[in-house]
């Protein structure tokens, strides 16, 4: 990238306890090429219990900062406060940016800097695409449905998001750990009249969760966010119970999506995904009912604090 006094774009990466993944992420981000200008890269550590000294020594051109309060939204806010560029791009520390990711993000934002908010495609980073684990098959279809999130729910997952800094200043900071910060921020932007656009050429790869426990923790955190919103909205308990029942009974409809998706191939992979789908749908339904009798839990209870 060509150097200049002011960076053209700032890439912000929140990090927690995954230095090896962070290294792979930085490899992919520092390999990006812009047609002009340069990128500033900021990593904000969110209270890791493992050292980042080796990563810092390897990437001397990267800005490293620390945010002790738990939550990726707060880490992103810290990075934004340090950003020197008019365009902001966000990627998670366990993701890998595809070639052309940053150029696509910058071009899309610069085309309408006063309004543009861009969410890109997120694919699962398979270890072996011909022989998927059940969790890989499940997450390939259901893990990051970016186009649906953007077009129907008006938010983008923050693992692949870009905007002008001036737009962020209008919408405001990301929320803390007890809120689904990507959903909350996107819907605030939507209420202010901004439209989020889906850009498939702006692609990153995200690893599947390593095991069922990690996948369950993800859904515990998201279900807690949904429950908090349900309670804050004054909605009746029967409606939450109905949602739990619908979750448990949705397997046939959702399984059809696995068998018709172009994101995986092969009967064995699709069947493996159905098995994971059945387990996680039942888990989510029972977790929804459990939360009704555990109102004092926080999202921080399910946040990764171990390496």
Beta strands, then each sheet from edge to edge (+ up, - down):
strand 1: 9-15
strand 2: 39-45
strand 3: 63-66
strand 4: 87-91
strand 5: 95-97
strand 6: 117-124
strand 7: 160-164
strand 8: 196-206
sheet 1: 3+ 2+ 1+ 4+ 7- 6+ 8+ 5-
end
